[in-house]
């Protein structure tokens, strides 16, 4: 009885090991990223190369993966890479990250190179966070500028307009007063100008009268 049990257990282990060894790179990648998505470190380690992941590896630093899709797959001997697209949540914003899942065939079993693969996720994740911070900072600066412009329109412009009106109220009457004073002085001088002009006309008339006899005498001599 015991003998049959051990034989059956041995066969079962063999079947399980056989199933494990025939997993394709795509199947291994699917299980690996499922572990990343669910933060299941045991599942991630199971489908990772032993020398590519630390025993104390922590997945909590990775952003939440909401969806996973795969593209082109390349197999070159004992090495494989699969185009992978992850949608992660960064600063409450969904971001698509494109990377490659790197695998190696070790004793007829495909395993993911954890360090090489996840490093891409970390780098892209950090870049997304930086760009997110820049976008946030730009939005804040834009908002401050808009508030400043609004404040200028509501406060500064009316103040400038009021000052201009005050200047007009003060300067225009002074200008009008100067013009009136100039007009009055001009009117005061008009009689003087008239006398000068009349004197000029009299002298001109007198000069013409003095010339007239001379012209008549010249005509008489000619006849």
Secondary structure in CASP SS format (residue, H / E / C, confidence):
PFRMAT SS
TARGET T0000
AUTHOR 0000-0000-0000
METHOD secondary structure of the structure
MODEL  1
X C 1.00
X H 1.00
X H 1.00
X H 1.00
X H 1.00
X H 1.00
X H 1.00
X H 1.00
X H 1.00
X H 1.00
X H 1.00
X H 1.00
X H 1.00
X H 1.00
X H 1.00
X H 1.00
X H 1.00
X H 1.00
X H 1.00
X H 1.00
X H 1.00
X C 1.00
X C 1.00
X C 1.00
X H 1.00
X H 1.00
X H 1.00
X H 1.00
X H 1.00
X H 1.00
X H 1.00
X H 1.00
X H 1.00
X H 1.00
X H 1.00
X H 1.00
X H 1.00
X H 1.00
X C 1.00
X C 1.00
X H 1.00
X H 1.00
X H 1.00
X H 1.00
X H 1.00
X H 1.00
X C 1.00
X E 1.00
X C 1.00
X H 1.00
X H 1.00
X H 1.00
X C 1.00
X C 1.00
X C 1.00
X C 1.00
X C 1.00
X C 1.00
X C 1.00
X C 1.00
X C 1.00
X C 1.00
X C 1.00
X C 1.00
X E 1.00
X E 1.00
X E 1.00
X E 1.00
X E 1.00
X E 1.00
X E 1.00
X E 1.00
X E 1.00
X E 1.00
X E 1.00
X E 1.00
X C 1.00
X C 1.00
X E 1.00
X E 1.00
X E 1.00
X E 1.00
X E 1.00
X E 1.00
X E 1.00
X E 1.00
X E 1.00
X E 1.00
X E 1.00
X E 1.00
X C 1.00
X C 1.00
X E 1.00
X E 1.00
X E 1.00
X E 1.00
X E 1.00
X E 1.00
X E 1.00
X E 1.00
X E 1.00
X E 1.00
X E 1.00
X E 1.00
X E 1.00
X E 1.00
X C 1.00
X C 1.00
X E 1.00
X E 1.00
X E 1.00
X E 1.00
X C 1.00
X H 1.00
X H 1.00
X H 1.00
X H 1.00
X H 1.00
X H 1.00
X H 1.00
X H 1.00
X H 1.00
X H 1.00
X H 1.00
X H 1.00
X H 1.00
X H 1.00
X H 1.00
X H 1.00
X H 1.00
X H 1.00
X H 1.00
X H 1.00
X H 1.00
X H 1.00
X H 1.00
X H 1.00
X H 1.00
X H 1.00
X H 1.00
X H 1.00
X H 1.00
X H 1.00
X H 1.00
X H 1.00
X H 1.00
X H 1.00
X H 1.00
X H 1.00
X H 1.00
X H 1.00
X H 1.00
X H 1.00
X H 1.00
X H 1.00
X H 1.00
X H 1.00
X H 1.00
X H 1.00
X H 1.00
X H 1.00
X H 1.00
X H 1.00
X H 1.00
X H 1.00
X H 1.00
X H 1.00
X H 1.00
X H 1.00
X H 1.00
X H 1.00
X H 1.00
X H 1.00
X H 1.00
X H 1.00
X H 1.00
X H 1.00
X H 1.00
X H 1.00
X H 1.00
X H 1.00
X H 1.00
X H 1.00
X H 1.00
X H 1.00
X H 1.00
X H 1.00
X H 1.00
X H 1.00
X H 1.00
X H 1.00
X H 1.00
X H 1.00
X H 1.00
X H 1.00
X H 1.00
X H 1.00
X H 1.00
X H 1.00
X H 1.00
X H 1.00
X H 1.00
X H 1.00
X H 1.00
X H 1.00
X H 1.00
X H 1.00
X H 1.00
X H 1.00
X H 1.00
X H 1.00
X H 1.00
X H 1.00
X H 1.00
X H 1.00
X H 1.00
X H 1.00
X H 1.00
X H 1.00
X H 1.00
X H 1.00
X H 1.00
X C 1.00
END
